[in-house]
């Protein structure tokens, strides 16, 4: 889980699930937001438990939001 800033003035954050889309050299990862809010827009990719080879997600249906990409420090 990673913290996403959810106010435009960067005063608050909330822990959210994310998918690693790139494991960079050093201590950075490029992540993409996952949410249980299923959206039907051009950026949302549906995600369901059968999509996992191992484990599961707490909700049956979720979305990967490909327009919510960010870089995170591996140790933060």
N, CA and C atoms as a LAMMPS dump frame, in Angstrom:
ITEM: TIMESTEP
0
ITEM: NUMBER OF ATOMS
228
ITEM: BOX BOUNDS ff ff ff
-5.0000000000000000e+02 5.0000000000000000e+02
-5.0000000000000000e+02 5.0000000000000000e+02
-5.0000000000000000e+02 5.0000000000000000e+02
ITEM: ATOMS id mol type element x y z
1 1 1 N 0.856 -1.161 0
2 1 2 C 0 0 0
3 1 3 C 0.904 1.227 0
4 2 1 N 0.421 2.247 -0.623
5 2 2 C 1.166 3.482 -0.744
6 2 3 C 0.264 4.643 -0.38
7 3 1 N 0.851 5.759 0.02
8 3 2 C 0.05 6.939 0.333
9 3 3 C -0.156 7.782 -0.906
10 4 1 N -1.408 8.088 -1.202
11 4 2 C -1.757 8.978 -2.306
12 4 3 C -2.18 10.311 -1.736
13 5 1 N -1.67 11.375 -2.292
14 5 2 C -2.161 12.7 -1.936
15 5 3 C -3.511 12.878 -2.603
16 6 1 N -4.512 13.284 -1.827
17 6 2 C -5.824 13.398 -2.438
18 6 3 C -6.412 14.79 -2.394
19 7 1 N -5.663 15.764 -1.929
20 7 2 C -6.081 17.154 -2.012
21 7 3 C -5.058 17.901 -2.853
22 8 1 N -5.518 18.797 -3.682
23 8 2 C -4.603 19.471 -4.599
24 8 3 C -3.578 20.355 -3.902
25 9 1 N -3.841 20.718 -2.648
26 9 2 C -2.859 21.537 -1.924
27 9 3 C -1.867 20.686 -1.128
28 10 1 N -1.914 19.347 -1.318
29 10 2 C -0.981 18.388 -0.704
30 10 3 C -1.016 18.393 0.823
31 11 1 N -2.165 18.703 1.424
32 11 2 C -2.262 18.75 2.884
33 11 3 C -2.716 17.438 3.493
34 12 1 N -3.154 16.488 2.689
35 12 2 C -3.647 15.233 3.241
36 12 3 C -3.3 14.085 2.302
37 13 1 N -3.19 12.903 2.882
38 13 2 C -2.944 11.713 2.084
39 13 3 C -3.711 10.553 2.71
40 14 1 N -3.853 9.487 1.946
41 14 2 C -4.567 8.314 2.409
42 14 3 C -3.878 7.087 1.829
43 15 1 N -3.746 6.03 2.624
44 15 2 C -3.119 4.805 2.119
45 15 3 C -4.06 4.136 1.131
46 16 1 N -3.497 3.776 -0.021
47 16 2 C -4.258 3.15 -1.097
48 16 3 C -3.447 2.01 -1.692
49 17 1 N -4.141 1.056 -2.266
50 17 2 C -3.45 -0.015 -2.982
51 17 3 C -2.955 0.517 -4.317
52 18 1 N -1.868 -0.086 -4.781
53 18 2 C -1.289 0.33 -6.058
54 18 3 C -0.641 -0.881 -6.706
55 19 1 N -0.507 -0.82 -8.013
56 19 2 C 0.177 -1.871 -8.753
57 19 3 C 1.52 -1.312 -9.219
58 20 1 N 2.57 -2.107 -9.06
59 20 2 C 3.901 -1.684 -9.501
60 20 3 C 3.976 -1.869 -11.013
61 21 1 N 4.234 -0.783 -11.72
62 21 2 C 4.369 -0.898 -13.175
63 21 3 C 5.825 -0.799 -13.613
64 22 1 N 6.708 -0.356 -12.715
65 22 2 C 8.146 -0.352 -13.01
66 22 3 C 8.933 -0.345 -11.704
67 23 1 N 9.9 -1.237 -11.61
68 23 2 C 10.813 -1.292 -10.472
69 23 3 C 12.129 -0.694 -10.967
70 24 1 N 12.347 0.573 -10.645
71 24 2 C 13.497 1.303 -11.156
72 24 3 C 14.761 0.949 -10.397
73 25 1 N 15.9 1.22 -10.993
74 25 2 C 17.166 1.047 -10.283
75 25 3 C 17.164 1.992 -9.097
76 26 1 N 17.769 1.578 -8.018
77 26 2 C 17.786 2.41 -6.817
78 26 3 C 16.592 2.103 -5.94
79 27 1 N 15.986 3.127 -5.385
80 27 2 C 14.926 2.939 -4.395
81 27 3 C 13.56 3.441 -4.847
82 28 1 N 13.365 3.658 -6.144
83 28 2 C 12.095 4.183 -6.639
84 28 3 C 11.276 3.125 -7.362
85 29 1 N 9.962 3.254 -7.238
86 29 2 C 8.999 2.433 -7.955
87 29 3 C 8.049 3.357 -8.696
88 30 1 N 7.574 2.934 -9.85
89 30 2 C 6.498 3.654 -10.516
90 30 3 C 5.24 2.837 -10.278
91 31 1 N 4.233 3.484 -9.709
92 31 2 C 3 2.821 -9.295
93 31 3 C 1.793 3.4 -10.01
94 32 1 N 0.738 2.612 -10.042
95 32 2 C -0.525 3.041 -10.63
96 32 3 C -1.611 2.752 -9.602
97 33 1 N -2.509 3.681 -9.388
98 33 2 C -3.543 3.575 -8.365
99 33 3 C -4.562 2.483 -8.686
100 34 1 N -4.952 1.733 -7.636
101 34 2 C -6.048 0.773 -7.721
102 34 3 C -7.115 1.249 -6.75
103 35 1 N -8.366 1.195 -7.154
104 35 2 C -9.459 1.617 -6.283
105 35 3 C -10.648 0.683 -6.448
106 36 1 N -11.446 0.587 -5.405
107 36 2 C -12.658 -0.225 -5.487
108 36 3 C -13.786 0.531 -6.189
109 37 1 N -13.562 1.793 -6.481
110 37 2 C -14.549 2.58 -7.229
111 37 3 C -14.437 2.201 -8.699
112 38 1 N -15.333 1.348 -9.154
113 38 2 C -15.296 0.89 -10.54
114 38 3 C -15.752 2.029 -11.441
115 39 1 N -14.912 2.361 -12.382
116 39 2 C -15.221 3.455 -13.32
117 39 3 C -15.245 2.913 -14.733
118 40 1 N -16.036 3.528 -15.539
119 40 2 C -16.126 3.148 -16.945
120 40 3 C -15.628 4.289 -17.813
121 41 1 N -14.396 4.741 -17.55
122 41 2 C -13.829 5.787 -18.397
123 41 3 C -12.692 5.196 -19.227
124 42 1 N -12.141 5.98 -20.105
125 42 2 C -11.119 5.479 -21.029
126 42 3 C -9.8 5.108 -20.351
127 43 1 N -9.606 5.51 -19.105
128 43 2 C -8.361 5.224 -18.397
129 43 3 C -8.471 4.049 -17.433
130 44 1 N -9.676 3.615 -17.105
131 44 2 C -9.88 2.559 -16.113
132 44 3 C -9.728 1.176 -16.742
133 45 1 N -8.989 0.321 -16.026
134 45 2 C -8.831 -1.071 -16.438
135 45 3 C -9.48 -1.918 -15.347
136 46 1 N -10.499 -2.698 -15.696
137 46 2 C -11.162 -3.519 -14.676
138 46 3 C -10.203 -4.536 -14.066
139 47 1 N -10.382 -4.798 -12.772
140 47 2 C -9.557 -5.755 -12.047
141 47 3 C -10.48 -6.59 -11.169
142 48 1 N -10.436 -7.918 -11.342
143 48 2 C -11.249 -8.81 -10.519
144 48 3 C -10.349 -9.884 -9.923
145 49 1 N -10.814 -10.566 -8.907
146 49 2 C -9.998 -11.572 -8.233
147 49 3 C -9.475 -12.666 -9.165
148 50 1 N -10.216 -13.117 -10.182
149 50 2 C -9.641 -14.115 -11.1
150 50 3 C -8.408 -13.612 -11.872
151 51 1 N -8.157 -12.296 -11.863
152 51 2 C -6.977 -11.747 -12.54
153 51 3 C -5.682 -12.052 -11.795
154 52 1 N -5.764 -12.47 -10.54
155 52 2 C -4.58 -12.725 -9.722
156 52 3 C -4.144 -14.176 -9.83
157 53 1 N -2.837 -14.399 -10.032
158 53 2 C -2.307 -15.751 -9.981
159 53 3 C -2.257 -16.239 -8.543
160 54 1 N -1.967 -15.317 -7.612
161 54 2 C -1.913 -15.629 -6.185
162 54 3 C -2.634 -14.539 -5.429
163 55 1 N -3.219 -14.901 -4.304
164 55 2 C -3.86 -13.911 -3.445
165 55 3 C -5.181 -13.423 -4.014
166 56 1 N -5.689 -12.365 -3.405
167 56 2 C -6.958 -11.799 -3.839
168 56 3 C -7.029 -10.349 -3.407
169 57 1 N -8.067 -9.699 -3.828
170 57 2 C -8.308 -8.298 -3.504
171 57 3 C -9.529 -8.253 -2.596
172 58 1 N -9.596 -7.323 -1.641
173 58 2 C -10.703 -7.307 -0.679
174 58 3 C -12.094 -7.124 -1.301
175 59 1 N -12.178 -6.504 -2.45
176 59 2 C -13.471 -6.349 -3.106
177 59 3 C -13.46 -7.142 -4.408
178 60 1 N -14.604 -7.631 -4.822
179 60 2 C -14.676 -8.474 -6.017
180 60 3 C -14.297 -7.716 -7.281
181 61 1 N -14.713 -6.454 -7.39
182 61 2 C -14.407 -5.659 -8.578
183 61 3 C -13.677 -4.389 -8.181
184 62 1 N -12.652 -4.06 -8.931
185 62 2 C -11.871 -2.85 -8.704
186 62 3 C -11.435 -2.299 -10.053
187 63 1 N -10.738 -1.174 -10.02
188 63 2 C -10.221 -0.572 -11.25
189 63 3 C -8.784 -0.125 -11.043
190 64 1 N -7.972 -0.343 -12.07
191 64 2 C -6.638 0.233 -12.125
192 64 3 C -6.811 1.549 -12.877
193 65 1 N -6.378 2.64 -12.273
194 65 2 C -6.543 3.955 -12.895
195 65 3 C -5.237 4.36 -13.554
196 66 1 N -5.149 4.107 -14.859
197 66 2 C -3.907 4.332 -15.586
198 66 3 C -3.546 5.803 -15.725
199 67 1 N -4.446 6.682 -15.394
200 67 2 C -4.145 8.119 -15.399
201 67 3 C -3.686 8.601 -14.026
202 68 1 N -3.546 7.694 -13.07
203 68 2 C -3.07 8.016 -11.721
204 68 3 C -1.747 7.301 -11.472
205 69 1 N -0.694 7.747 -12.162
206 69 2 C 0.635 7.15 -12.088
207 69 3 C 1.54 8.061 -11.268
208 70 1 N 2.381 7.453 -10.418
209 70 2 C 3.289 8.264 -9.605
210 70 3 C 4.538 7.478 -9.261
211 71 1 N 5.57 8.179 -8.862
212 71 2 C 6.823 7.578 -8.416
213 71 3 C 6.852 7.623 -6.9
214 72 1 N 7.252 6.503 -6.295
215 72 2 C 7.311 6.421 -4.838
216 72 3 C 8.667 5.864 -4.422
217 73 1 N 9.137 6.31 -3.272
218 73 2 C 10.359 5.784 -2.675
219 73 3 C 10.029 4.452 -2.028
220 74 1 N 10.809 3.435 -2.318
221 74 2 C 10.576 2.097 -1.813
222 74 3 C 10.52 2.056 -0.292
223 75 1 N 11.235 2.924 0.388
224 75 2 C 11.331 2.865 1.849
225 75 3 C 10.498 3.888 2.584
226 76 1 N 9.571 4.549 1.905
227 76 2 C 8.7 5.534 2.582
228 76 3 C 7.379 4.93 2.926
